[in-house]
Structure formats: C-alpha cells, structure tokens
Amino acid sequence: MTADSGPTEFPRPDLLPERLADWITDEIVNGRFAPGERLVEQSLSKRCNVSRVPLREALRIVAGRGLLTIEPHRGAVVTPLSEDELNDLFGLRLALEGFAAAAVAMANPRPDLSSLHRLNAEMENCIAAGDIDAYNNVANAFHGAIVTAAGNGLLRDAYDRVKARFRRYQTVMANIPHLPPRSVSEHEQILVAMENGDASAARDLAEGHIRDLVAAYRDTAQDRDLFTKAS
C-alpha cells in the first residue's frame, strides 16, 4: 500500500461507505493498490480516520464492483488481472461501444460531437506532455461520452457498472508507447464515421479500436507476466 502523508478526509458521514468505496476503487483502478494485494482493515481505518463498520461496508461495495474478493481468514484482496477477465470485459466493451457508435451515427438529429473532438485534441496534448495519467482520464471521458451520446439510458447503465474494471486494464495499456497516438487516430476515424451518418463504419471502427486495445494489452501483459496463472 502506498504511503500517505496523512489521513484521507471523508466529511460526509451520511455518504461515508459510498465515499470510501469510491476512494478505494480509485486507488485500485490507478494501481496504487496492486492486483493480489491484501487490504488490511486496521491500516485503512487509520489512514482514512474512520471506524471499521463503514469501512467493511465500503469493501463489500467495491467487491460488488468486481475489484475485490472477500476471502475467509484473509479479508479483502484486490482482484488479480487475468486473461479471462480481459477477454470477458473487452468483449462486453466491444459490444457496448460498437452499438453506441452506430446509434450516434443513426441519430436524427445527430448529436453535436464537437466536445468529442476537443477531448481527442486534449489527448494529443497529454501525449506531447508525457502525462499518461491525464491521458487515461481524458480517454475514459471520450469513450464514456460516445456511450452517453447514444442516448440510451440502459446502455449507459451497463457501461457504468463495469467501467472501473475496464479502467484497470487501460491504466496499463496507456504505458505501451505506440498505443496512445494510434488510439487518437482511431478515435478521429470513429468521429468522422459518426458525423457522416455511416452507422456500419462507425460500429466497425469502434469495434476494431477495442480489438486493437485488447491485442496490445494481451501481448504486453504476457511479456510483463501480469496475468494471474491458473492454479
């Protein structure tokens, strides 16, 4: 667990478990709690200046998000990265984002996509500055904005339920040098297809983009031995 200069503040007692859960989720997603790491309740309680009751509820919430496993006699353990989860998650993401891109292209009137162009330009700036954390945040906003632009509340709900699990893998993928510039180029192609009303091309390009991400991550994860081995 990364050392901290002082306790983390959570000023709303009525929302405490949810706030704690969001903080733990962010720590996991950004790699500050490592895959397979055991989260010690006593240390977390002291660090966050909270009692164990809301902390345990928060850990259960995070476990429900698929980011922790509550193990007997061991407590909360950060879910390891695995090739099976990669395939499952990004298979789902491919379906959701391909559908979303096609829906945006078919919408009448078509949504204003100028904000998406701005996000893609911002990603280029992040790459030029070498700011991978900022790139990750903007890339996540870009993909989420396409889903939102589709105007389908159930689609957005499905995406939101698993987006933190996507982001864990994106954090590692963004450290692959060739991937962010290629992603920006692929994003632009998706935007052009949506603006042209070409639903088939928008779907194909969005799905191809996800496949490229998966292939790059799988190769890198295997090279770096990041996947949990089957027992």
MOHUDA-V763261 format. One record per helix or strand. SS is the DSSP state (2 for helix, 1 for strand). FROM is the first residue (numbers start at 1). LEN is the number of residues. If there is no record, write none. Layout:
BEGIN
{{SS & FROM & LEN} {SS & FROM & LEN}}
END
This chain:
BEGIN
{{2 & 13 & 17} {1 & 38 & 2} {2 & 41 & 8} {2 & 52 & 13} {1 & 68 & 4} {1 & 75 & 4} {2 & 83 & 24} {2 & 114 & 16} {2 & 132 & 18} {2 & 153 & 21} {2 & 177 & 19} {2 & 199 & 25}}
END
